[in-house]
């Protein structure tokens, strides 16, 4: 009976080891697929950002290149937003001045009409 129990335990452990091996192979496959997708994504980002930097030979693009390019685009975007805010303030200021001038013109017109 003890021998049967040992055989059953050994069989169960062997099955568990096979299952762990299968899972490990799946995980390795998933990791490899993720690496390939990341490399493909990096190349596409560089091609969109700077076609000459990525090249058309399919060379591996360094992560640092992608990071620098994304950072550069982010900085440019931030500068663009700041410029837009500045232009909005300037426009608002000019509209206010224009309203004041229009109001002064109306007052001047009314004064002229009263004088006539």
LINCOR-V604516 format. One record per helix or strand. SS is the DSSP state (helix for helix, strand for strand). FROM is the first residue (numbers start at 1). TO is the last residue. If there is no record, write none. Layout:
SS;FROM;TO + SS;FROM;TO
//
This chain:
helix;2;49 + helix;51;54 + helix;63;115
//
